[in-house]
């Protein structure tokens, strides 16, 4: 049940489960344009860029038995200094955990941490289309569509569009 799930900041011990969760999407979905599964070591290198005080955060949803059933995170929008006041936000859930409100809870937990960061201004969500569930959750938490990149990625032998949603951190 969703109400028994704890949402907290990720710690290093969570990395193997984060890799497993994300690798599911690499192998089965266009939701990420990564095409090769991440080793635990590679995921640990990714995680080393995150903190509990800066603009890059990882939140996890954890069942009472310690199983991670989802995570949300913020990352660099683009690798140029002028973009530092904006972040990309993402939410991933284990299969079977969707449509229970957990993604919204993870997003709110991430937002509650990001609002503490000085000089953070805009939040972005890039969603591979079509993805009705992600679009609905993203719009429910206040993002609005700002554009679509047409056929910008190819995965599984198909070109995919990516919608760009954004919202100000502090409306």
C-alpha positions in Angstrom: 0.0 0.0 0.0 1.2 3.5 -0.8 0.6 4.8 2.7 3.1 2.4 4.2 5.8 3.6 1.8 8.5 6.0 3.2 9.9 8.7 0.9 13.4 9.8 1.8 16.7 11.1 0.4 18.6 8.3 -1.3 21.8 7.0 0.2 24.8 5.1 -1.2 23.4 1.7 -0.1 20.4 2.4 -2.4 22.5 2.5 -5.6 22.1 -1.3 -6.5 18.4 -1.0 -6.4 18.4 2.3 -8.3 20.4 0.6 -11.0 18.0 -2.3 -11.2 15.0 -0.1 -11.4 16.4 2.2 -14.1 17.8 -0.7 -16.1 14.2 -2.0 -16.4 13.4 1.2 -18.4 16.6 1.0 -20.4 15.7 -2.5 -21.5 12.0 -2.2 -22.0 10.9 1.4 -22.6 11.6 4.6 -24.6 11.1 6.6 -21.4 14.9 6.9 -21.2 17.1 7.2 -24.2 19.9 5.3 -22.5 20.3 2.1 -24.5 22.8 0.1 -22.5 22.1 -1.1 -18.9 24.0 0.6 -16.1 26.4 -1.4 -14.0 26.2 -0.7 -10.2 29.6 1.0 -10.6 28.4 3.3 -13.3 25.2 4.1 -11.3 27.5 4.8 -8.3 29.5 7.3 -10.4 26.1 8.9 -11.4 25.0 9.0 -7.8 28.2 10.7 -6.6 27.1 13.9 -8.3 24.1 14.1 -6.0 23.9 15.6 -2.5 21.4 16.5 0.2 21.9 20.2 -0.2 22.5 21.2 -3.8 20.2 21.3 -6.8 20.8 17.7 -7.7 18.8 15.4 -5.5 17.6 11.8 -5.5 14.5 10.8 -3.5 13.4 7.1 -3.1 10.1 5.5 -2.2 10.8 2.6 0.1 8.5 -0.2 1.3 8.8 -1.3 5.0 11.0 -4.3 3.9 13.5 -1.9 2.3 12.6 -2.5 -1.3 12.8 0.7 -3.4 9.7 1.0 -5.6 10.4 4.3 -7.2 12.7 7.3 -7.3 12.6 10.9 -8.3 15.6 13.1 -9.1 16.8 16.4 -10.4 19.7 16.7 -12.8 21.5 19.3 -14.9 19.3 20.6 -17.7 22.2 21.4 -20.0 26.0 21.4 -19.4 26.5 25.2 -19.7 26.8 27.6 -16.7 23.9 29.8 -17.7 21.5 26.8 -17.3 22.6 26.3 -13.6 19.4 27.9 -12.3 17.3 25.2 -14.0 17.0 21.5 -13.5 15.5 18.5 -15.2 13.3 16.4 -13.0 12.4 12.7 -13.5 10.3 10.1 -11.7 10.6 6.3 -12.3 8.5 3.6 -10.6 8.8 -0.1 -10.6 6.3 -1.9 -12.9 3.1 -2.4 -11.0 3.5 0.7 -8.9 2.0 3.2 -11.4 -1.4 4.9 -11.0 -1.3 4.7 -7.2 -0.2 8.3 -6.5 3.3 7.3 -5.7 4.8 9.3 -8.6 3.1 12.4 -7.4 4.4 11.8 -3.8 7.9 11.4 -5.1 7.6 14.5 -7.1 6.4 16.5 -4.1 9.2 15.2 -2.0 11.7 16.3 -4.6 10.1 19.7 -4.9 10.2 20.1 -1.1 13.9 19.6 -1.2 14.5 21.8 -4.3 12.6 24.8 -2.9 15.4 25.0 -0.2 18.1 25.6 -2.9 19.0 29.2 -3.5 19.2 30.4 -7.1 17.1 27.6 -8.5 14.5 29.0 -10.8 12.9 26.6 -13.3 12.0 22.9 -13.3 11.8 20.9 -16.5 10.4 17.5 -17.3 11.3 15.8 -20.6 8.8 13.1 -21.5 9.1 10.6 -24.4 5.8 10.7 -26.2 3.3 9.1 -26.1 3.2 8.6 -22.3 -0.3 9.6 -21.0 0.4 8.6 -17.4 3.6 10.7 -17.1 2.0 13.7 -18.8 -1.0 13.5 -16.5 1.2 13.4 -13.4 3.5 16.1 -14.6 0.6 18.5 -15.4 -1.1 17.6 -12.0 2.0 18.9 -10.2 2.0 22.2 -12.1 4.1 21.8 -15.2 2.9 23.1 -18.5 3.9 22.0 -22.0 6.4 24.4 -23.5 7.4 22.5 -26.7 8.0 19.2 -28.4 11.2 18.0 -30.1 10.0 15.9 -33.0 11.6 12.5 -33.7 14.7 13.5 -31.7 15.6 10.1 -30.4 15.8 6.6 -31.8 15.3 3.5 -29.7 14.0 0.1 -30.5 14.2 0.9 -34.2 11.7 3.8 -33.9 12.0 7.6 -33.7 10.4 9.2 -30.7 9.2 12.7 -29.9 10.0 14.3 -26.5 7.7 16.8 -24.9 9.2 19.5 -22.7 7.2 20.6 -19.7 8.3 23.3 -17.3 7.2 25.1 -14.1 8.8 27.8 -12.0 10.2 26.5 -8.7 8.7 29.5 -6.9 5.5 30.5 -8.7 
